[in-house]
Amino acid sequence: MFRNLVAAFCALLVMTGPALAKWHEVKTENFTVRGDASLDTLQDMALELERFRIFLGYIYANHLPEREPVNVPVYVMRDERSFKELFPANNVGGVFTSRIEMPIFAVNAEKDYSSSFVKGQRRDGKRRAREFIKHEYVHHFIHMNGPSYFPMWYNEGLADYYSSFEYKDGLAVLGGAISERGVWLVYGEKLPWDYVFSSLRDWRANPETGSTSSYDVAMYYAQSWLAVQYLMADDTRRMGLDAYIKAINPGIVGHDARFEDSFGMTMEQMGERIDTYLDKNNLLVLQYDLTADNIQVDMQTRQLDRWEEEYHFLYGRRFFVADDEDRQELATRLEKLLDQQTGNIAVMMELAFLRLEQEDRDKANAIADRALAIDPENSMAMVIKGMTAPFVEKREWLRKAREADPENIRANYEYALTFRESAVPEALEAAIQVMHSSANRLEVPMLVGEMLINLEYYEEARRILEPLAAWSYDGRDRSQAEWLLSRIPEEQETAEAVAE
């Protein structure tokens, strides 16, 4: 009897665990927010994102398309355990990444970092989650609405600065303290300011320890936020910041001298002024009247079916897959889901792309054939056929995919790739269309730059490739951009000789 009671109790625990938490979906014009957080939390997040997007357009003089190029998926998970199932990493509250097709955001709805540093100091986890998602959206906004490339400290600090946005009754408030950052600045030991300002495109080792710890990372974010808060609080300092960003955009060599030229002081002197600003504890808070914008947000809300929960979890999880073992686990679960949802083309396409990542082209091709047997005009299935076909057939499949859905970003990208070494205006147009939707992915402007060279648009190619050669995080990308730039003088000379 006791054994049966234990078994029944364990079964109850399983039934009430995170895996059985209800998923909901809230869809707005620009975002689809889904996850196992409460429906109220999802709705609050969707509303916050739409208002925040309008506010950024206001700040940047409406330098913002009327709509996102693609509806952006946002995953809001209810707690640490649930979030780590989607994004298996420690001490992370929010994350942003992208594929060619779209960006994706994920956030832990109840993360509270401040309590881990100072015992007893807790805060509203939902508010912190909103700050996380706004922080990550700023990264996306910067990538999509350039053209500037920003040093890492400014990129992270600016994202934090704007994440302080609050909206109530038509009034937007910006610049308030983010308590997580403030706690570190008040109770922690700051990093050298020249270390912070010299981190341009990636992390650098702490000069005192020779490594980068989680403490260094947290303090780096806190100081980056404080630096941006200080620089944005004064018109003269903002002008110096604008001059500095403009000066280093073509390349980062000599950045310290350009810093001094732009601000009229060294990095260490700037740090001393920022420390004094913090000691005065007089942060500038700005208010903007947005009542004239009459912000209205339409939301469609529904509870997901069980199979949809599994599908959307696996869809999001594939963005954050770590290794071959993870991919195989996802493939096994997608196969089981497809057995339950026979003929579901969305599940088929997710499994097909996963098979391509596993370099199993035969299985991906077979799945595409099954999908086309159900829906002969399915554009994404045609893309899979094009990606698995011999080159002589590849371009035709991708051309059909573009005809079936001209807005299919993956179809346009793969089609443009087949003309990478050719001078074909139609292919360049396809690549530029992708760049407008996928500026987060550096391989897209790299492709556009190469095609511009092939079509003899040399100055336009330079404007795209020079920042990539300076700012790409990956050394291989920088080398690729440098190689393409090195081609330009010789090819330009050849073109001029032919023209004569």
N, C-alpha and C positions, 0 to 999 in steps of 0.2 A: 504493500500500500504506500509506504513512504517513498519507494523508488518511483511509483507512478505519479505521486504528488510532485516530486522533484522534476520529473520529465514534463509534467503539465506546466509547472512554473517557468521552466526554461523556454518552453514553446511560447508562453505568454510574453516573455521578455523579447523574443524574436519578433513576434507580431507587433509589438509596440515600439520597436527600435526605429532608428533613423530611416532605414530602407523603406518603411511603410508610411513615412510622413507624406501627407498629401502635397502634390505639386499643383501650383496654379500658374496661369499665364496672364500677363497684363500687356496688351499691345497698344502702342500709340503710333503716331505718324512716323516717328524716327527710331523707336526702340521696341524690342520685345523682351520684357522682363519676366523671367520664369525661375522657378526653384521651389525648394521645400520650406522656405521661410513663410511666415504668416501672410495671408492675403493683404492685410493692412500694410505690412512692410513692403510688399511688392508694389502696391499702388503708390505708396509714399515715394519709393525709389523712382518709379516711372515719372511721376509728377515732378520730382526734383530734377531729373535729367532733362526733361523738356524745358522747364523754366531756365535751367542753367545754360542750355544750348542757346536759348533766345538772348540771355544776358551776355554771353560771349560775343554773339553777333552785334549786340549794342556796343560793347566795349571796343570791338575791332571794326567799328563803322560799317557794320553789316557785311564784313568780309566773310561771308558764310553762304553756302548754297541754301536755297529755300528748304530743301530736304536733304537728309543724309543720302548718299548715293545708293546705299543698300540699308534696309532696316537692320539695326545693330542688335545682336543678341546679348543679353545681360543675365548672368546667372547669379541669383541671390540665395545663398545657402544659409540655413538657420543657425548653425553653430560650427565650432571648430572641427568636430568629427565629420560632419556632413561636408564641409568645405574641403577637407583633406581627401575625401573620397574622390572629389572632382579634380583637385589640384594638390597632389601629394607633396607638400613641402611644409616645413616647420616655420612658425613665427612670421607668417604672411597673412595679411588681412584682405588684400585685394590684388588683382593681377589683370594685365591687359596684354593681349597678343593678337596676332592676325594670320590669316591665310590670304592667298591671292583673292579669294571671293569676298572676304569681309573681315572686320575686326571682331573681337569677342572680349567681354569683360566678365569677371567673376569676383564676388565679394562675400566675405563672411559677415552675416548680419549682426553678430553679437561680439565681434572682436573688440577687446579693450586692452591696449598695450600699456597704458599708464600704470595700471595696477601691478604690472610685473616689475616695475622699477621702484615705485614707492608704495610700501604696504599701506593698505587701507584707502588709497586714493583710487576711486572708481568713477566711471562716468557712463553716460548713456551710450550703450553699445550701438543702438540704431543710428544715433547721430554720427558716431565715428564711422559706421558703415557708409553713410551718405558722403562723408568727407573722402573716404577711400574711393568711391565710385566717381566722384567729381575729379579727384586727383588723376585717376586713370584716364578719364575722358579728355582732360586737358592734353595729355600726351597724344591722344588720337587727333585732337583738334589741331595741335601744332603741326603734326605730320601732314595732315590733309590740307591745311590752309597756309603753308609756308609763306614765302619761299626761304626764310632764314633757317639755318641750322644753329642750335643753341648749345653752349657748353653744358656739361652734365649738371653742374651745380645749379645753373640757372633753370635748366629744364625741370629738375626736381623741385627746386624752390618755388618756381612759378606755379607748378601744378598744385603744390601745397597752398600757396597764397590764394589762388582762385578757389580752392576747395573750401575756403572759409565762407563762401557765398551762402547767404540765407535770404529767404524771400517771405514777406508777409504783407498782405493787403496792398500790393502794388509797389512796395518798397524793397529794394535789394540792398543788402548790407555786405560789405566786403572788407577784409583786412583784420578781422578779429583774431584773437589768439587761438591757436590750436593747442589744446592743453597737453596732448601727448608730446609735442615738440617743446613746449614750455617747461615741462617737467625735466626733460633731459638737460635743457639749457641751465636751469636753476640748480639742479642737484648733481649734474655730471661734470666731467672735466673736458673742456672743449678741445677739439683738434686744432693744430696750427692753421691759421687762416690761409697762408700761402698754399698749404696742402689742399684745402677746399677749393680755392680759386684756380688751382692748376689741374684739377680733374676736369678734362674737357670732353673726351668722347667715351671714357670708361673709368672704372674704379682704379685707384692707385693704392699701393701698399702704404700703410701708415709709416712715415719716415722714422718713427721712434721704435717701432716693433718689427718692421719688415714684413708685416702681414696685414690682413684686413679681417677684423673680428666683427661679430654681430653688434658689439658695442660701438665700434667705429662707424658701422653703417647707420645705426640709429642716430648717433651724434652728427654724422655727416648730413643726414636729412634735416635734422633740427637746425643746424647752422645754415644750410642752404635756404631753408624757409626764412630764417631771420635776416639773411643777407638781402633776399628779394624784398622782404617787408621794408627794410631800411631804404633800399634804392627806389622803391616805388612811392615812398612817402614824401618825395621832394622833386619838384620839376627839374632842377639842375642835375640832381643825381640820375633822374630818368633819362635826361639828354645824354649824360655820360654813358649810361648803360646802352642806349641805342647806338651811340658812336662805337662802343666796344664791340657789340654784336656785328655791326656792319664791317668793322675793321678785320675781324677774325674769320668772317664767313668764307673768304676765298682760300684760307689755309691757316693752320694753327701755329706755324713756325714763328717764333718771336712773340708769342701771345702775352708774355709778361711785360714786355716793353709797350705793347699796344694797350695793355691794361693801364699802365702808368700814363700814357699819352691821353687816353680817353677820360680818365677820372682825375688826373692831376696828382696822383699819389700812388705809392706802392701798395702791393697786396697787404703787407703787414700793417701799414698805416690805415688802410680801409678797415681792416679787422679791428683795430683799436677804436675806431669811430663807431663801428657796429656794436662792440661791447659796451661802449658808453650809452648808446641808444637803448640797449637792453636794460642797463642799470636804471635808467630813468623810468622804465616801465610805462611808456607813454606811446603805445602803438597807435598809428593813424588808422582810424576806421572810416571808410567812405560809404556814403549812401547815394543811391540812384533811384530816382522816381520813374517807375516803369508803368504807371497807371495808364498812360496813353497807349501802351502796347496792347492793353486788354488781353492779357495772356489767358487763353482758354485751351485746355488739354482734353481731348476726347480719348477715352480709354475703353477698350474691349477686354472683358475679363471672363475667364473660364477656368474650370478645374480640368486638369489633364487626365486622360484615361491611363491605366497602368502601363500599357504598352508604350504610350507616348512619353511617360516618365522615363522609362528605360531607354527609349530612342534618344530623347533629348539629353539625358545624362551621358550616354555613349558618344553622342555628337560633340558635346562640350569637352568630354574627357579626351577625345582624339586631338584637340588643340594642345593639350598639355602632356601628351604621351612621352615617356622617358626613354624606352628602349624596346628591343624586339619582344621581350617577354610581355611587356605591357600591351604591345600591338596584338600579340597572339591572344591574350586574354580578351581584349576588345573584340577581336574577330570571332572568337568562340561565342561570346554573348550576342553579337549581331546575328550569327548563324541561328542561334536558338530563337532569337526574336523573329527572324524571317520565317522560321518553321511555324511560329504562331500566327504571323501576319503574312501569309502566303500572297504573293503578288503586290506587296507594298513597295512601290518604287523608291520612296524616300529611304527606306531601310536598305534596299538593294544598292542605291548609289553610295550610301555611307560605307557599306561593306566593300564595294568595288574600289573606292578610293583608298580604303585601308589596305586592300590587297595590292594596290599599286605601290603603296609605301613599303609593303613587304616584298616588293619586286616579284610578285606572282602575277605576271601579265596574263597568263592563260585563264586563271580564275576570274580576274577582273573583266576580261573580254567575254567570258561565258555569262557573267552576271549582266553585262550590258546587253547581250543578245536576248536574255530573258526579259529584260525591261522593255526592249524595243518590240518584242513579240506582244507585249501588253499595250504599249503606247508607242507606235511607230514614229511619232513626232517629238519624243522626249529629247530635249536638247542636251541635257546632262549625260544621258546614255550615249548620245552621239559623240560627246567629248571623250568619254571613256574609250569608245571605239577608236577615235582618232589618236589617243595617247598610247594605245596598244597596237595600232596597225603599222605595217611596213611604211616607209616614208612615201612611197608612190601612192598609197591610199590615205595616208594621214591627213593631208591638206584637204582632200575632198570631204572626209568625215567632218572636219572642223568647219569647213565652209557651210555644210548642211546644218551644223549645230548653230552657227551664227544666224543663218536664215530662219531657223525654227524659233530662235529667241535672240534678237539683236542685242539685248541687254545682258546676256549671259557673260559674266566677267571672265570666267575660266575659259569659255570658248574663244573669246577675243584674245586672251593672253596666249593660249596654246597655238592659235592660228598665227598670231604675230611671230611667235618663236620659229615657225617653219620658214619664215622669210628673214631670219636674223642676219644672214650674210648677203641679202639681196637689197636692191633699191626699188622697192614697191610702195608707192604712196598709200595704197589701201591698207597694207599691213601696218604702216606707221600710224594711220588713223586708228586702227584697232588697238595698238599699243598705248596711244595717248588716251583713248577711252578708258583703258584699264588703269592708267596712272591716275586719272581723276578719281577713281574709286578705291585704289589700293596704294596710295602713296606711302603707307606704312611699310610696304615691302620694298627694300632697296633694289631688288633684282628688276623691278619694273622700270624705274627711271634709268637704270643701267641699260636695259634693253632699248629704251627710247633713245638714249644717247648714242648707242651703237648704230641704230637705224638712221639717225640724223646724219651721222658721218657718211654712211653708205649713200645717202641722198644728197650729199655735199652741202648740208646745212651746218657748216663747221662752227660758227659762233654760237648758234643755238645749242649745239652739242657740248661746247665748252661750258656754257652756263649751267648745264645739268651735271656734267661729269666732274668739274673741278671741286665742288663741295663734297661729292661722293668720295673723291680721292683723299680729301682732308678729314671727313667726318664719319665715314663708315666705321661701325664698331669692329667688324671682322676684317682682319688684315688681308684676307683673300679678296674681299670686295674692293678694298683700297688699291690692291695691286691690279685688279682688273680695270678699275677706272683709270689708273695711271697708264696702263698699257694702251687703252683706247685713246687717251689724250696724246700719247706719244705718236699715234698713227696720224694725227691731224695734220701736222706741218708737211709731211711727205705727200700725203694724199691731196692736200690743198695745192701744193706745188705742181703735182701731176695734173690735177684738174685745170689749173691755170695754163699750163703748157699746152694741153689739148685744146683749150679754148682759143689760144693764139693760132 
